[in-house]
Structures are given as structure tokens and as C-alpha cells.
């Protein structure tokens, strides 16, 4: 449930090693985010020596649809992390 609106969220969690430069997102995940922008949260979790750090939530993480033949897209992880926020 979305904390402020009560709506159901479509969350996607991506775990990456600390220091990773990219995160891969599938075309379907991107399309879901674009079709339900107020319900989609991309949660990024850095993993350090097998321990998960606090997640970073990115709202409205994607701006456009991938091309027709694309199956996944690599995004710059540091840029996404910079746009995110800690859980409320």
C-alpha cells in the first residue's frame, strides 16, 4: 500500500553489489512503470558482504519506452540512487 494515498504499489526491487555502476531493468518493468507512474516504485538495494543496506526508493524512474526490439536496459546506478529517497 502506498503510505500517503492508500493505493496498491507495483514495486520492483533490484539488488546490486556496492560500487556497481549499472542496474538492468526489463522492458516489461519499464512499461509497467510508465503505465502506472503513481503506483510504481523502483527500490534499489546495495548489498555489501552479503548484507543488504537500506533501500533507496525511486519514484517515476523512467521517462520513455524502450525501442520495439529491446528486452532490457542498463541504467547508471549512481544516477538512479541520486534521484531516490530513503523509505518513509
Biopython code that builds the backbone (N, CA, C, O; Angstrom):
import numpy as np
from Bio.PDB.StructureBuilder import StructureBuilder

atoms = [
    (1, "UNK", "N", (0.829, -1.191, 0.000)),
    (1, "UNK", "CA", (0.000, 0.000, 0.000)),
    (1, "UNK", "C", (0.870, 1.250, 0.000)),
    (1, "UNK", "O", (1.872, 1.325, 0.710)),
    (2, "UNK", "N", (0.477, 2.213, -0.794)),
    (2, "UNK", "CA", (1.164, 3.495, -0.804)),
    (2, "UNK", "C", (0.828, 4.200, 0.500)),
    (2, "UNK", "O", (-0.340, 4.324, 0.867)),
    (3, "UNK", "N", (1.848, 4.655, 1.187)),
    (3, "UNK", "CA", (1.658, 5.218, 2.522)),
    (3, "UNK", "C", (0.721, 6.419, 2.508)),
    (3, "UNK", "O", (-0.157, 6.518, 3.365)),
    (4, "UNK", "N", (0.888, 7.338, 1.550)),
    (4, "UNK", "CA", (0.097, 8.565, 1.590)),
    (4, "UNK", "C", (-1.242, 8.459, 0.882)),
    (4, "UNK", "O", (-2.180, 9.163, 1.254)),
    (5, "UNK", "N", (-1.367, 7.589, -0.141)),
    (5, "UNK", "CA", (-2.606, 7.539, -0.907)),
    (5, "UNK", "C", (-3.452, 6.319, -0.618)),
    (5, "UNK", "O", (-4.647, 6.322, -0.914)),
    (6, "UNK", "N", (-2.871, 5.274, -0.047)),
    (6, "UNK", "CA", (-3.599, 4.044, 0.196)),
    (6, "UNK", "C", (-3.706, 3.154, -1.024)),
    (6, "UNK", "O", (-4.304, 2.080, -0.950)),
    (7, "UNK", "N", (-3.139, 3.576, -2.153)),
    (7, "UNK", "CA", (-3.191, 2.783, -3.387)),
    (7, "UNK", "C", (-2.203, 1.626, -3.311)),
    (7, "UNK", "O", (-1.203, 1.690, -2.595)),
    (8, "UNK", "N", (-2.497, 0.579, -4.054)),
    (8, "UNK", "CA", (-1.567, -0.548, -4.137)),
    (8, "UNK", "C", (-0.392, -0.172, -5.021)),
    (8, "UNK", "O", (-0.566, 0.398, -6.098)),
    (9, "UNK", "N", (0.797, -0.494, -4.559)),
    (9, "UNK", "CA", (2.006, -0.211, -5.326)),
    (9, "UNK", "C", (2.409, -1.400, -6.167)),
    (9, "UNK", "O", (2.120, -2.548, -5.830)),
    (10, "UNK", "N", (3.077, -1.110, -7.260)),
    (10, "UNK", "CA", (3.767, -2.117, -8.053)),
    (10, "UNK", "C", (5.248, -1.851, -7.801)),
    (10, "UNK", "O", (5.838, -0.973, -8.431)),
    (11, "UNK", "N", (5.847, -2.600, -6.889)),
    (11, "UNK", "CA", (7.241, -2.380, -6.522)),
    (11, "UNK", "C", (8.143, -3.327, -7.289)),
    (11, "UNK", "O", (7.801, -4.488, -7.514)),
    (12, "UNK", "N", (9.297, -2.817, -7.686)),
    (12, "UNK", "CA", (10.332, -3.646, -8.299)),
    (12, "UNK", "C", (11.594, -3.430, -7.483)),
    (12, "UNK", "O", (12.055, -2.299, -7.330)),
    (13, "UNK", "N", (12.155, -4.516, -6.958)),
    (13, "UNK", "CA", (13.350, -4.434, -6.122)),
    (13, "UNK", "C", (14.536, -4.955, -6.915)),
    (13, "UNK", "O", (14.488, -6.042, -7.490)),
    (14, "UNK", "N", (15.608, -4.161, -6.937)),
    (14, "UNK", "CA", (16.841, -4.546, -7.610)),
    (14, "UNK", "C", (17.978, -4.503, -6.596)),
    (14, "UNK", "O", (18.244, -3.460, -5.998)),
    (15, "UNK", "N", (18.638, -5.622, -6.408)),
    (15, "UNK", "CA", (19.792, -5.688, -5.520)),
    (15, "UNK", "C", (21.073, -5.682, -6.333)),
    (15, "UNK", "O", (21.196, -6.420, -7.311)),
    (16, "UNK", "N", (22.013, -4.863, -5.939)),
    (16, "UNK", "CA", (23.290, -4.752, -6.635)),
    (16, "UNK", "C", (24.420, -4.678, -5.607)),
    (16, "UNK", "O", (24.232, -4.189, -4.492)),
    (17, "UNK", "N", (25.580, -5.165, -5.997)),
    (17, "UNK", "CA", (26.755, -5.068, -5.137)),
    (17, "UNK", "C", (27.143, -3.601, -4.963)),
    (17, "UNK", "O", (27.009, -2.799, -5.887)),
    (18, "UNK", "N", (27.623, -3.263, -3.775)),
    (18, "UNK", "CA", (28.109, -1.910, -3.525)),
    (18, "UNK", "C", (29.178, -1.583, -4.564)),
    (18, "UNK", "O", (30.082, -2.382, -4.809)),
    (19, "UNK", "N", (29.068, -0.419, -5.163)),
    (19, "UNK", "CA", (30.033, 0.009, -6.168)),
    (19, "UNK", "C", (29.653, -0.364, -7.587)),
    (19, "UNK", "O", (30.345, 0.026, -8.528)),
    (20, "UNK", "N", (28.569, -1.110, -7.767)),
    (20, "UNK", "CA", (28.119, -1.456, -9.117)),
    (20, "UNK", "C", (27.787, -0.171, -9.871)),
    (20, "UNK", "O", (27.286, 0.793, -9.292)),
    (21, "UNK", "N", (28.073, -0.175, -11.159)),
    (21, "UNK", "CA", (27.850, 1.021, -11.966)),
    (21, "UNK", "C", (26.536, 0.987, -12.739)),
    (21, "UNK", "O", (26.047, 2.032, -13.167)),
    (22, "UNK", "N", (25.958, -0.204, -12.925)),
    (22, "UNK", "CA", (24.715, -0.306, -13.684)),
    (22, "UNK", "C", (23.720, -1.219, -12.978)),
    (22, "UNK", "O", (24.080, -2.038, -12.132)),
    (23, "UNK", "N", (22.470, -1.048, -13.354)),
    (23, "UNK", "CA", (21.396, -1.941, -12.931)),
    (23, "UNK", "C", (20.567, -2.234, -14.181)),
    (23, "UNK", "O", (20.272, -1.330, -14.964)),
    (24, "UNK", "N", (20.194, -3.497, -14.362)),
    (24, "UNK", "CA", (19.430, -3.912, -15.533)),
    (24, "UNK", "C", (17.951, -3.969, -15.193)),
    (24, "UNK", "O", (17.547, -4.555, -14.188)),
    (25, "UNK", "N", (17.156, -3.352, -16.046)),
    (25, "UNK", "CA", (15.708, -3.323, -15.874)),
    (25, "UNK", "C", (15.084, -3.886, -17.146)),
    (25, "UNK", "O", (15.478, -3.512, -18.250)),
    (26, "UNK", "N", (14.115, -4.783, -16.995)),
    (26, "UNK", "CA", (13.485, -5.380, -18.168)),
    (26, "UNK", "C", (12.521, -4.394, -18.824)),
    (26, "UNK", "O", (12.037, -3.451, -18.199)),
    (27, "UNK", "N", (12.263, -4.645, -20.092)),
    (27, "UNK", "CA", (11.312, -3.816, -20.834)),
    (27, "UNK", "C", (9.951, -3.839, -20.153)),
    (27, "UNK", "O", (9.299, -2.801, -20.040)),
    (28, "UNK", "N", (9.518, -5.005, -19.700)),
    (28, "UNK", "CA", (8.225, -5.123, -19.038)),
    (28, "UNK", "C", (8.168, -4.274, -17.764)),
    (28, "UNK", "O", (7.142, -3.657, -17.480)),
    (29, "UNK", "N", (9.252, -4.240, -17.003)),
    (29, "UNK", "CA", (9.295, -3.417, -15.789)),
    (29, "UNK", "C", (9.191, -1.933, -16.137)),
    (29, "UNK", "O", (8.502, -1.177, -15.453)),
    (30, "UNK", "N", (9.878, -1.522, -17.205)),
    (30, "UNK", "CA", (9.829, -0.122, -17.640)),
    (30, "UNK", "C", (8.416, 0.238, -18.086)),
    (30, "UNK", "O", (7.893, 1.289, -17.715)),
    (31, "UNK", "N", (7.795, -0.640, -18.887)),
    (31, "UNK", "CA", (6.436, -0.372, -19.370)),
    (31, "UNK", "C", (5.437, -0.305, -18.219)),
    (31, "UNK", "O", (4.535, 0.532, -18.227)),
    (32, "UNK", "N", (5.593, -1.176, -17.238)),
    (32, "UNK", "CA", (4.718, -1.136, -16.064)),
    (32, "UNK", "C", (4.870, 0.193, -15.339)),
    (32, "UNK", "O", (3.878, 0.798, -14.933)),
    (33, "UNK", "N", (6.099, 0.646, -15.175)),
    (33, "UNK", "CA", (6.357, 1.923, -14.501)),
    (33, "UNK", "C", (5.743, 3.090, -15.262)),
    (33, "UNK", "O", (5.205, 4.016, -14.656)),
    (34, "UNK", "N", (5.823, 3.047, -16.586)),
    (34, "UNK", "CA", (5.272, 4.132, -17.396)),
    (34, "UNK", "C", (3.744, 4.098, -17.428)),
    (34, "UNK", "O", (3.101, 5.146, -17.480)),
    (35, "UNK", "N", (3.166, 2.903, -17.397)),
    (35, "UNK", "CA", (1.706, 2.772, -17.445)),
    (35, "UNK", "C", (1.039, 3.072, -16.108)),
    (35, "UNK", "O", (-0.126, 3.468, -16.074)),
    (36, "UNK", "N", (1.762, 2.890, -15.014)),
    (36, "UNK", "CA", (1.217, 3.139, -13.670)),
    (36, "UNK", "C", (2.203, 3.993, -12.869)),
    (36, "UNK", "O", (2.707, 3.550, -11.837)),
    (37, "UNK", "N", (2.478, 5.205, -13.334)),
    (37, "UNK", "CA", (3.541, 6.010, -12.711)),
    (37, "UNK", "C", (3.302, 6.358, -11.249)),
    (37, "UNK", "O", (4.259, 6.531, -10.494)),
    (38, "UNK", "N", (2.049, 6.463, -10.839)),
    (38, "UNK", "CA", (1.769, 6.810, -9.444)),
    (38, "UNK", "C", (1.790, 5.602, -8.521)),
    (38, "UNK", "O", (1.730, 5.750, -7.300)),
    (39, "UNK", "N", (1.876, 4.404, -9.100)),
    (39, "UNK", "CA", (1.850, 3.179, -8.305)),
    (39, "UNK", "C", (3.174, 2.427, -8.317)),
    (39, "UNK", "O", (3.360, 1.495, -7.535)),
    (40, "UNK", "N", (4.092, 2.817, -9.191)),
    (40, "UNK", "CA", (5.334, 2.064, -9.361)),
    (40, "UNK", "C", (6.457, 2.683, -8.541)),
    (40, "UNK", "O", (6.670, 3.895, -8.579)),
    (41, "UNK", "N", (7.165, 1.852, -7.807)),
    (41, "UNK", "CA", (8.347, 2.281, -7.054)),
    (41, "UNK", "C", (9.490, 1.342, -7.409)),
    (41, "UNK", "O", (9.360, 0.123, -7.297)),
    (42, "UNK", "N", (10.600, 1.911, -7.834)),
    (42, "UNK", "CA", (11.818, 1.140, -8.054)),
    (42, "UNK", "C", (12.624, 1.210, -6.763)),
    (42, "UNK", "O", (13.067, 2.284, -6.358)),
    (43, "UNK", "N", (12.810, 0.071, -6.125)),
    (43, "UNK", "CA", (13.582, 0.006, -4.881)),
    (43, "UNK", "C", (14.962, -0.541, -5.208)),
    (43, "UNK", "O", (15.089, -1.654, -5.720)),
    (44, "UNK", "N", (15.984, 0.230, -4.917)),
    (44, "UNK", "CA", (17.366, -0.172, -5.165)),
    (44, "UNK", "C", (18.024, -0.499, -3.834)),
    (44, "UNK", "O", (17.984, 0.295, -2.894)),
    (45, "UNK", "N", (18.627, -1.672, -3.769)),
    (45, "UNK", "CA", (19.257, -2.125, -2.530)),
    (45, "UNK", "C", (20.693, -2.513, -2.836)),
    (45, "UNK", "O", (20.943, -3.431, -3.616)),
    (46, "UNK", "N", (21.634, -1.814, -2.220)),
    (46, "UNK", "CA", (23.035, -2.195, -2.362)),
    (46, "UNK", "C", (23.344, -3.297, -1.353)),
    (46, "UNK", "O", (22.887, -3.261, -0.211)),
    (47, "UNK", "N", (24.126, -4.272, -1.798)),
    (47, "UNK", "CA", (24.487, -5.414, -0.958)),
    (47, "UNK", "C", (25.990, -5.362, -0.711)),
    (47, "UNK", "O", (26.783, -5.305, -1.650)),
    (48, "UNK", "N", (26.371, -5.383, 0.563)),
    (48, "UNK", "CA", (27.773, -5.290, 0.967)),
    (48, "UNK", "C", (28.118, -6.512, 1.812)),
    (48, "UNK", "O", (27.598, -6.670, 2.916)),
    (49, "UNK", "N", (28.998, -7.382, 1.296)),
    (49, "UNK", "CA", (29.389, -8.610, 2.001)),
    (49, "UNK", "C", (28.181, -9.435, 2.450)),
    (49, "UNK", "O", (28.138, -9.932, 3.576)),
    (50, "UNK", "N", (27.215, -9.571, 1.562)),
    (50, "UNK", "CA", (26.041, -10.379, 1.855)),
    (50, "UNK", "C", (24.981, -9.703, 2.706)),
    (50, "UNK", "O", (23.954, -10.310, 3.008)),
    (51, "UNK", "N", (25.211, -8.470, 3.093)),
    (51, "UNK", "CA", (24.257, -7.729, 3.928)),
    (51, "UNK", "C", (23.615, -6.613, 3.106)),
    (51, "UNK", "O", (24.306, -5.804, 2.487)),
    (52, "UNK", "N", (22.296, -6.584, 3.111)),
    (52, "UNK", "CA", (21.571, -5.554, 2.373)),
    (52, "UNK", "C", (21.583, -4.238, 3.144)),
    (52, "UNK", "O", (21.349, -4.201, 4.351)),
    (53, "UNK", "N", (21.861, -3.165, 2.417)),
    (53, "UNK", "CA", (21.756, -1.828, 3.000)),
    (53, "UNK", "C", (20.304, -1.365, 2.902)),
    (53, "UNK", "O", (19.467, -2.041, 2.304)),
    (54, "UNK", "N", (20.016, -0.210, 3.491)),
    (54, "UNK", "CA", (18.664, 0.341, 3.427)),
    (54, "UNK", "C", (18.287, 0.610, 1.973)),
    (54, "UNK", "O", (19.117, 1.102, 1.207)),
    (55, "UNK", "N", (17.061, 0.299, 1.579)),
    (55, "UNK", "CA", (16.662, 0.548, 0.194)),
    (55, "UNK", "C", (16.562, 2.041, -0.108)),
    (55, "UNK", "O", (16.349, 2.868, 0.779)),
    (56, "UNK", "N", (16.721, 2.346, -1.376)),
    (56, "UNK", "CA", (16.509, 3.693, -1.889)),
    (56, "UNK", "C", (15.347, 3.593, -2.862)),
    (56, "UNK", "O", (15.386, 2.791, -3.795)),
    (57, "UNK", "N", (14.307, 4.403, -2.652)),
    (57, "UNK", "CA", (13.118, 4.360, -3.500)),
    (57, "UNK", "C", (13.204, 5.440, -4.572)),
    (57, "UNK", "O", (13.448, 6.610, -4.281)),
    (58, "UNK", "N", (12.998, 5.022, -5.818)),
    (58, "UNK", "CA", (12.994, 5.964, -6.933)),
    (58, "UNK", "C", (11.574, 5.989, -7.500)),
    (58, "UNK", "O", (11.072, 4.980, -7.996)),
    (59, "UNK", "N", (10.943, 7.146, -7.418)),
    (59, "UNK", "CA", (9.600, 7.332, -7.964)),
    (59, "UNK", "C", (9.715, 7.832, -9.398)),
    (59, "UNK", "O", (10.568, 8.666, -9.702)),
    (60, "UNK", "N", (8.858, 7.326, -10.277)),
    (60, "UNK", "CA", (8.872, 7.701, -11.695)),
    (60, "UNK", "C", (10.290, 7.605, -12.265)),
    (60, "UNK", "O", (10.838, 8.597, -12.746)),
    (61, "UNK", "N", (10.874, 6.420, -12.210)),
    (61, "UNK", "CA", (12.279, 6.271, -12.585)),
    (61, "UNK", "C", (12.573, 6.351, -14.084)),
    (61, "UNK", "O", (13.716, 6.595, -14.469)),
    (62, "UNK", "N", (11.570, 6.152, -14.933)),
    (62, "UNK", "CA", (11.817, 6.077, -16.377)),
    (62, "UNK", "C", (11.001, 7.134, -17.106)),
    (62, "UNK", "O", (9.881, 7.453, -16.707)),
    (63, "UNK", "N", (11.580, 7.681, -18.194)),
    (63, "UNK", "CA", (10.926, 8.756, -18.924)),
    (63, "UNK", "C", (10.322, 8.326, -20.258)),
    (63, "UNK", "O", (9.399, 8.975, -20.750)),
    (64, "UNK", "N", (10.829, 7.239, -20.855)),
    (64, "UNK", "CA", (10.317, 6.859, -22.175)),
    (64, "UNK", "C", (10.378, 5.351, -22.354)),
    (64, "UNK", "O", (11.126, 4.654, -21.668)),
    (65, "UNK", "N", (9.567, 4.861, -23.301)),
    (65, "UNK", "CA", (9.533, 3.438, -23.620)),
    (65, "UNK", "C", (10.808, 3.024, -24.348)),
    (65, "UNK", "O", (11.361, 3.804, -25.123)),
    (66, "UNK", "N", (11.274, 1.814, -24.106)),
    (66, "UNK", "CA", (12.395, 1.288, -24.891)),
    (66, "UNK", "C", (11.939, 1.020, -26.328)),
    (66, "UNK", "O", (10.744, 0.870, -26.584)),
    (67, "UNK", "N", (12.876, 0.961, -27.248)),
    (67, "UNK", "CA", (12.565, 0.617, -28.634)),
    (67, "UNK", "C", (11.917, -0.755, -28.709)),
    (67, "UNK", "O", (11.993, -1.532, -27.757)),
    (68, "UNK", "N", (11.276, -1.059, -29.841)),
    (68, "UNK", "CA", (10.493, -2.274, -30.019)),
    (68, "UNK", "C", (11.281, -3.545, -29.708)),
    (68, "UNK", "O", (10.781, -4.401, -28.977)),
    (69, "UNK", "N", (12.482, -3.695, -30.232)),
    (69, "UNK", "CA", (13.234, -4.934, -30.086)),
    (69, "UNK", "C", (14.026, -5.070, -28.801)),
    (69, "UNK", "O", (14.717, -6.071, -28.610)),
    (70, "UNK", "N", (13.945, -4.102, -27.928)),
    (70, "UNK", "CA", (14.716, -4.112, -26.680)),
    (70, "UNK", "C", (14.055, -5.050, -25.672)),
    (70, "UNK", "O", (12.834, -5.045, -25.514)),
    (71, "UNK", "N", (14.873, -5.852, -24.993)),
    (71, "UNK", "CA", (14.346, -6.729, -23.939)),
    (71, "UNK", "C", (14.697, -6.228, -22.544)),
    (71, "UNK", "O", (13.984, -6.519, -21.583)),
    (72, "UNK", "N", (15.797, -5.473, -22.424)),
    (72, "UNK", "CA", (16.189, -4.894, -21.142)),
    (72, "UNK", "C", (17.081, -3.688, -21.406)),
    (72, "UNK", "O", (17.615, -3.514, -22.501)),
    (73, "UNK", "N", (17.226, -2.863, -20.379)),
    (73, "UNK", "CA", (18.029, -1.648, -20.479)),
    (73, "UNK", "C", (18.922, -1.569, -19.249)),
    (73, "UNK", "O", (18.472, -1.841, -18.136)),
    (74, "UNK", "N", (20.182, -1.197, -19.441)),
    (74, "UNK", "CA", (21.088, -0.934, -18.326)),
    (74, "UNK", "C", (21.041, 0.555, -18.002)),
    (74, "UNK", "O", (21.231, 1.398, -18.878)),
    (75, "UNK", "N", (20.789, 0.866, -16.746)),
    (75, "UNK", "CA", (20.770, 2.246, -16.278)),
    (75, "UNK", "C", (21.965, 2.487, -15.372)),
    (75, "UNK", "O", (22.447, 1.568, -14.709)),
    (76, "UNK", "N", (22.441, 3.727, -15.346)),
    (76, "UNK", "CA", (23.549, 4.108, -14.470)),
    (76, "UNK", "C", (23.041, 4.105, -13.027)),
    (76, "UNK", "O", (22.222, 4.940, -12.645)),
    (77, "UNK", "N", (23.532, 3.165, -12.241)),
    (77, "UNK", "CA", (23.070, 3.020, -10.860)),
    (77, "UNK", "C", (23.314, 4.275, -10.024)),
    (77, "UNK", "O", (22.415, 4.685, -9.289)),
    (78, "UNK", "N", (24.496, 4.908, -10.102)),
    (78, "UNK", "CA", (24.701, 6.113, -9.286)),
    (78, "UNK", "C", (23.681, 7.218, -9.586)),
    (78, "UNK", "O", (23.267, 7.942, -8.681)),
    (79, "UNK", "N", (23.276, 7.347, -10.859)),
    (79, "UNK", "CA", (22.291, 8.376, -11.210)),
    (79, "UNK", "C", (20.920, 8.055, -10.613)),
    (79, "UNK", "O", (20.239, 8.946, -10.104)),
    (80, "UNK", "N", (20.517, 6.791, -10.675)),
    (80, "UNK", "CA", (19.238, 6.409, -10.074)),
    (80, "UNK", "C", (19.268, 6.593, -8.561)),
    (80, "UNK", "O", (18.306, 7.088, -7.974)),
    (81, "UNK", "N", (20.375, 6.194, -7.927)),
    (81, "UNK", "CA", (20.493, 6.352, -6.473)),
    (81, "UNK", "C", (20.399, 7.826, -6.073)),
    (81, "UNK", "O", (19.806, 8.158, -5.047)),
    (82, "UNK", "N", (20.987, 8.708, -6.887)),
    (82, "UNK", "CA", (20.964, 10.139, -6.587)),
    (82, "UNK", "C", (19.547, 10.712, -6.672)),
    (82, "UNK", "O", (19.239, 11.700, -6.006)),
    (83, "UNK", "N", (18.691, 10.101, -7.483)),
    (83, "UNK", "CA", (17.306, 10.573, -7.639)),
    (83, "UNK", "C", (16.363, 9.975, -6.605)),
    (83, "UNK", "O", (15.208, 10.390, -6.505)),
    (84, "UNK", "N", (16.842, 9.007, -5.839)),
    (84, "UNK", "CA", (15.981, 8.286, -4.911)),
    (84, "UNK", "C", (15.894, 8.925, -3.543)),
    (84, "UNK", "O", (16.521, 9.945, -3.255)),
    (85, "UNK", "N", (15.086, 8.279, -2.708)),
    (85, "UNK", "CA", (14.900, 8.750, -1.332)),
    (85, "UNK", "C", (14.805, 7.549, -0.404)),
    (85, "UNK", "O", (14.470, 6.443, -0.828)),
    (86, "UNK", "N", (15.099, 7.781, 0.851)),
    (86, "UNK", "CA", (15.004, 6.719, 1.857)),
    (86, "UNK", "C", (13.537, 6.408, 2.128)),
    (86, "UNK", "O", (12.679, 7.271, 1.942)),
    (87, "UNK", "N", (13.240, 5.186, 2.566)),
    (87, "UNK", "CA", (11.852, 4.851, 2.902)),
    (87, "UNK", "C", (11.322, 5.748, 4.016)),
    (87, "UNK", "O", (12.061, 6.163, 4.908)),
    (88, "UNK", "N", (10.040, 6.032, 3.943)),
    (88, "UNK", "CA", (9.417, 6.898, 4.965)),
    (88, "UNK", "C", (9.117, 6.102, 6.217)),
    (88, "UNK", "O", (8.594, 6.651, 7.187)),
]
sb = StructureBuilder()
sb.init_structure("model")
sb.init_model(0)
sb.init_chain("A")
sb.init_seg("    ")
for serial, (resi, resn, name, xyz) in enumerate(atoms, 1):
    if name == "N":
        sb.init_residue(resn, " ", resi, " ")
    sb.init_atom(name, np.array(xyz, "f"), 0.0, 1.0, " ", f" {name:<3s}", serial, name[0])
structure = sb.get_structure()
